[in-house]
Amino acid sequence: MAVIYLIPLPLTDTLTTDNLLIPQAREIIASTDYYLVENMRTARRFISSLKTGRIIEQLRFFELDKRTNLQQMAEYFKEIPPDAAVGVMSEAGCPGVADPGQVAVQYAHRTGKKVVPLVGPSSILLALMASGFNGQSFAFNGYLPIQKQDKIKALKHLEKEVGRGQTQIFIETPYRNDALVNDMLAHLQPHTQLCIAAHLTAPDEFIKTQTISDWQKNKPILGKVPAVFLLGSAS
């Protein structure tokens, strides 16, 4: 039976593969010839860094982005032997969570292929763990709307959900981080708790939870680094 392996990648370039990979993952990569990847350059560099002896030019990579659909997946698999192992890699973190890997998993289930998720870093769970918020009831909301008024409306909705006891997690395209922070500080209630978890696992990792009113006193400048934002309540 064909197997689809979901292979997590480091969240930053500073996290070495020795910190990331379980032995099973290294063994799988050493024997896998076919990959569905969000970023070919990142995937090639990651596999090369493992020094497994594999020749990158002998591996097959298929692009998996937000435009990839099930029909395209079917075309890819026409070029992959029926019993081959296939690795799925996102740009960073866990494939299938807030990235296009989902369509590969959908295709695998529809066509009777085995799906095997491997252990690795998830910025979403790392941020939740470090936030101090409710970890038994939480929702990941992905990206908020781009248009300002729609974004503010979404933020206020999430704030109401926090009032019902559920932690709300969301992300933003890095170059919009600071605009999102400005909107939160301008439109959320002063007592609302906000956790910002930025550049996770990097040497300059930043994680802090405090009220909107406290954030207003010392507004952070995140710049263009990956960040996770959480709204929650203190117990």
C-alpha positions as CSV (number, residue, x, y, z in Angstrom):
1,M,0.0,0.0,0.0
2,A,1.2,3.5,-0.8
3,V,2.0,5.7,2.2
4,I,1.9,9.4,2.6
5,Y,4.3,10.7,5.2
6,L,3.6,14.2,6.7
7,I,7.0,15.5,7.5
8,P,7.4,18.6,9.7
9,L,10.2,21.1,8.9
10,P,11.9,23.5,11.2
11,L,10.1,26.8,12.0
12,T,13.3,28.8,11.5
13,D,16.7,28.3,9.8
14,T,18.3,28.3,13.3
15,L,16.6,25.1,14.4
16,T,18.9,22.3,13.5
17,T,17.6,19.0,12.2
18,D,19.0,17.2,15.3
19,N,16.6,19.3,17.4
20,L,13.7,18.4,15.1
21,L,13.9,14.9,13.7
22,I,12.9,11.8,15.4
23,P,14.9,8.7,14.1
24,Q,11.9,7.5,12.2
25,A,11.7,10.6,10.1
26,R,15.3,10.5,9.1
27,E,14.9,6.9,8.1
28,I,11.8,7.7,6.0
29,I,13.5,10.6,4.2
30,A,16.5,8.4,3.5
31,S,14.3,5.9,1.6
32,T,11.7,8.2,0.0
33,D,12.0,9.2,-3.7
34,Y,8.9,11.3,-4.2
35,Y,7.8,14.5,-2.4
36,L,4.8,16.9,-2.5
37,V,6.2,20.2,-1.2
38,E,5.1,23.8,-0.7
39,N,8.5,25.2,-1.5
40,M,11.0,23.1,-3.6
41,R,14.0,25.1,-2.6
42,T,13.2,24.7,1.1
43,A,12.6,21.0,0.8
44,R,15.7,20.3,-1.2
45,R,17.9,22.3,1.3
46,F,16.3,20.4,4.2
47,I,16.9,17.0,2.7
48,S,20.4,17.9,1.8
49,S,21.1,19.1,5.3
50,L,20.4,15.5,6.6
51,K,23.4,14.1,4.8
52,T,21.7,10.8,4.2
53,G,23.6,10.2,1.0
54,R,20.6,10.8,-1.2
55,I,21.3,12.6,-4.5
56,I,18.8,15.4,-4.7
57,E,18.7,15.3,-8.5
58,Q,17.4,11.8,-8.3
59,L,14.4,12.7,-6.2
60,R,11.1,13.9,-7.7
61,F,9.4,17.0,-6.3
62,F,5.9,18.1,-7.1
63,E,4.7,21.6,-6.1
64,L,1.9,21.8,-3.6
65,D,0.5,25.3,-3.2
66,K,-2.9,27.0,-2.5
67,R,-3.9,26.6,-6.1
68,T,-3.3,22.8,-6.1
69,N,-6.6,20.8,-6.3
70,L,-7.6,17.1,-6.2
71,Q,-7.4,17.0,-10.0
72,Q,-3.9,18.2,-10.0
73,M,-3.0,15.7,-7.3
74,A,-4.4,12.9,-9.5
75,E,-2.1,14.1,-12.3
76,Y,0.9,14.1,-10.0
77,F,0.2,10.5,-8.9
78,K,0.2,9.3,-12.5
79,E,3.9,9.9,-12.3
80,I,4.4,8.2,-9.0
81,P,4.5,4.3,-8.7
82,P,1.4,2.9,-7.0
83,D,3.2,1.5,-4.0
84,A,5.7,4.3,-3.5
85,A,6.2,6.3,-0.3
86,V,5.5,10.0,-0.7
87,G,6.7,12.7,1.7
88,V,4.7,15.9,2.2
89,M,6.5,19.0,3.4
90,S,5.3,22.5,4.0
91,E,7.4,25.7,4.1
92,A,7.8,25.3,7.9
93,G,6.1,23.4,10.7
94,C,3.5,20.7,10.2
95,P,2.1,20.0,6.8
96,G,-1.7,20.0,6.5
97,V,-2.1,22.7,9.2
98,A,-2.6,26.2,7.8
99,D,-0.9,25.2,4.5
100,P,-1.7,23.4,1.3
101,G,-0.7,19.9,2.6
102,Q,-4.4,19.4,3.3
103,V,-5.3,18.6,-0.3
104,A,-2.6,15.9,-0.4
105,V,-4.1,14.2,2.7
106,Q,-7.6,14.5,1.2
107,Y,-6.4,12.8,-2.0
108,A,-4.7,10.1,0.0
109,H,-7.8,9.2,2.0
110,R,-10.0,9.2,-1.2
111,T,-7.7,6.9,-3.0
112,G,-7.0,4.4,-0.2
113,K,-3.4,5.5,0.7
114,K,-2.1,5.2,4.2
115,V,-1.5,8.6,6.0
116,V,1.3,8.8,8.6
117,P,1.8,12.1,10.4
118,L,5.3,12.4,11.9
119,V,6.2,14.2,15.1
120,G,7.6,17.8,14.7
121,P,7.2,21.4,15.6
122,S,3.9,23.2,15.3
123,S,3.9,27.0,15.9
124,I,0.2,26.9,16.8
125,L,0.6,24.3,19.6
126,L,3.9,25.9,20.9
127,A,2.2,29.2,21.1
128,L,-0.8,27.8,22.9
129,M,1.4,25.9,25.4
130,A,3.3,29.1,26.2
131,S,0.3,31.4,26.4
132,G,-1.2,30.4,29.7
133,F,-4.6,30.3,28.1
134,N,-7.2,27.5,28.1
135,G,-5.7,24.5,26.4
136,Q,-8.8,22.3,26.6
137,S,-11.1,24.5,24.5
138,F,-9.4,26.5,21.7
139,A,-10.0,27.4,18.0
140,F,-7.4,28.0,15.3
141,N,-8.9,30.7,13.0
142,G,-6.1,30.9,10.4
143,Y,-5.7,34.3,8.7
144,L,-8.1,37.1,9.5
145,P,-9.7,39.1,6.7
146,I,-7.4,41.6,4.9
147,Q,-9.9,44.5,4.7
148,K,-9.6,46.6,7.8
149,Q,-13.3,46.8,8.7
150,D,-13.8,43.0,8.2
151,K,-10.7,42.4,10.2
152,I,-12.0,44.5,13.1
153,K,-15.3,42.7,13.0
154,A,-13.5,39.4,13.1
155,L,-11.4,40.4,16.1
156,K,-14.5,41.5,18.0
157,H,-16.2,38.2,17.3
158,L,-13.1,36.3,18.5
159,E,-13.1,38.5,21.7
160,K,-16.7,37.4,22.4
161,E,-15.7,33.8,22.0
162,V,-13.0,34.3,24.5
163,G,-15.7,35.5,26.9
164,R,-17.3,32.1,26.5
165,G,-14.1,30.4,27.7
166,Q,-12.5,29.4,24.4
167,T,-9.0,30.5,23.5
168,Q,-8.8,32.0,20.0
169,I,-5.6,31.5,17.9
170,F,-4.8,33.2,14.6
171,I,-1.9,34.2,12.3
172,E,-1.0,36.9,9.9
173,T,1.2,37.3,6.9
174,P,4.5,38.6,8.5
175,Y,4.6,41.9,6.7
176,R,1.1,42.7,8.1
177,N,2.0,41.8,11.7
178,D,2.4,45.4,13.0
179,A,-0.8,46.5,11.3
180,L,-2.7,43.7,13.0
181,V,-1.2,44.6,16.4
182,N,-2.3,48.2,15.9
183,D,-5.8,47.1,15.1
184,M,-6.0,44.9,18.2
185,L,-4.7,47.7,20.5
186,A,-7.1,50.2,19.0
187,H,-10.3,48.1,19.0
188,L,-10.2,45.3,21.6
189,Q,-11.3,45.8,25.2
190,P,-8.6,46.9,27.6
191,H,-9.0,43.9,29.9
192,T,-8.7,41.3,27.0
193,Q,-5.7,39.1,27.3
194,L,-3.4,38.9,24.2
195,C,-0.5,36.6,23.8
196,I,2.0,37.3,21.0
197,A,4.4,34.4,20.1
198,A,6.9,35.5,17.5
199,H,9.8,33.8,15.8
200,L,9.3,30.6,17.8
201,T,12.4,28.4,18.3
202,A,14.7,31.1,17.1
203,P,17.3,32.7,19.4
204,D,15.3,35.9,19.4
205,E,12.0,34.1,20.2
206,F,9.4,36.4,21.8
207,I,6.5,35.2,23.8
208,K,4.4,37.4,26.1
209,T,0.9,37.5,27.5
210,Q,-0.7,40.6,29.0
211,T,-3.8,42.7,28.7
212,I,-4.5,45.0,25.8
213,S,-4.1,48.0,28.1
214,D,-0.6,46.8,29.1
215,W,0.3,46.2,25.5
216,Q,-0.8,49.8,24.8
217,K,1.8,51.1,27.2
218,N,4.6,49.4,25.4
219,K,3.6,48.5,21.9
220,P,5.7,45.7,20.3
221,I,7.3,46.1,16.8
222,L,7.4,42.7,15.4
223,G,8.5,43.3,11.9
224,K,8.4,40.6,9.2
225,V,8.8,37.5,11.4
226,P,6.4,34.6,11.7
227,A,4.0,35.2,14.6
228,V,1.1,33.6,16.3
229,F,-1.6,35.6,18.1
230,L,-3.9,34.3,20.8
231,L,-6.8,35.9,22.7
232,G,-7.7,34.2,26.0
233,S,-8.6,34.8,29.5
234,A,-6.7,34.4,32.7
235,S,-8.0,31.7,35.1
